[in-house]
Amino acid sequence: MSPIIIAIAIGVTSIAVAMAYVLKAKNAADKQVEKAEKEVEQILDKAHRESEKIKGRSHQEAQRVVGKARTDMDAEIKSRRDNIGEIEKRIVKKEKYLEEKEAHLMDRDEKVTQEFERAKQLKKKQETVIQDLLGTLEKVAGLSKEEATKTLMANIEREVRTRAGKMIKEIEDQAKKVANRKAKEIVVDAIQRTAVDHVVEATTSVVQLPDDEMKGRIIGKEGRNIRSFESITGVDVVIDDTPGAVVLSCFDPIRREIARMTMEKLLQDGRIHPARIEEMVDKSKRELEETIRERGEKAADELGLQFHPEIVRLLGKLHYRTSYGQNILSHSLEAAHIAGAMAVQLKVNVQLAKRGTVLHDIGKAIDFEQGGSHDDLGKEVCEKYGESAEVINCIMAHHEDEEPDTIEAVIVMMADAISSVRPGARRESTEMYIKRLEKLEAIALSYEGVEKAYAIQAGREIRVVVKPDEIDDDGIHKIALDMAKKIEAEVDYPGEVIVSIIRETRASGIAH
């Protein structure tokens, strides 16, 4: 065979094989399609059956909801019908009541009309009678109507003026009473809002010792430690028989506080010698300066005010100053709260009242160092650090060195006095206290007709009993005023002294 024929035979054979494969693949594909169509029919049939079930359940649920809604609607309609029935009954009843009231009013209107007509007739008769009486009066009095009217008006005018004068006097007295009562209410309210404990302090400090052997170490060999301590701090150290304590005495409270802090540090450390004392004094001074600044900031924060840092430091120093035993910083804060409460009641500048009050004694923070009046020193400080003219006037007016220019300056004066003279605020010696009481009683007994005199309430009241046969009721008022003026001129006292005069007449009889 030729190569061409062989090639053709191979080609034909390849084509036949390929066609066989194609037919086989087609048959397989037809089988797959047929199988897929059957599966699709099964899925569609299953989905149809599920949808029918869901449709049935939905129909049942819809019927149930509709039935419930219908039942609820029927119940609500029935309830509304019942309410409408009740309303209709009330309306019918109201209409009946109104008809009865209308009939009653018509009867009353008819009666009123009749009474009005009768009153008109009576008025005409009255006018006729009055004219007849006026004519008779003119004949009897011998005065015409115009002359009688003029005389009557003159008498009425005189009486009205008298009554008006009395009324004006009563109004003035009432205004004074109301003003005094209101002033007392404002002062009492301010005191109650700022009530504090006693603030009296002493001029000595006591330092507790762990044991009495420490006294020897404080004194040191040949007294060198105690001499060094006193020379550096400027404080007297009193070591006596008091067990477990030494006393530090100094009129300057800041030096005394530095000495107390130094002594406590030395006792804790245990090493006491001149070099150590000097070191502890320097450390205590730095700590006290920080404490002073913190106290000043706390005082400013307590009042809600802002100050120059140097004024804040001076406020802190006031904690270590006293006046008659009263702590000046505590006094200034207490007075500032009182002033604020009074300013609120009087509807004036609360911030100015507080500021002027807390700074009114600021000069006492430096009067130890510079000397002079604390008012003038306070004025210099406040001018230097930018305080307003109103605040400076409050400072200068609180002891009446200047006239107060504002109501706030007057409030500062009042708050300062209230804080100073309240019981327990300040201390005085027993000797001065007794002398003042004796002086008050002596002044009272110096008047003729006085039988007894008692100084009570710590010398704030003098109660005087007079002889009733020598002094009458009018005389006790005069003697009370004279006695008050004499006490004011001759006795030094805080606040005020009340003079109470008592006159009592007794009569007795004996029945046998």
PyMOL commands that set and color helices and strands:
alter all, ss='L'
color gray80, all
select helices_A, chain A and resi 3-141+145-193+213-219+221-233+253-269+274-303+309-320+328-346+350-358+362-365+367-370+374-384+389-397+407-421+430-445+473-490
alter helices_A, ss='H'
color red, helices_A
select strands_A, chain A and resi 204-208+236-238+245-249+322-323+326-327+450-456+461-466+498-503
alter strands_A, ss='S'
color yellow, strands_A
deselect
rebuild
show_as cartoon
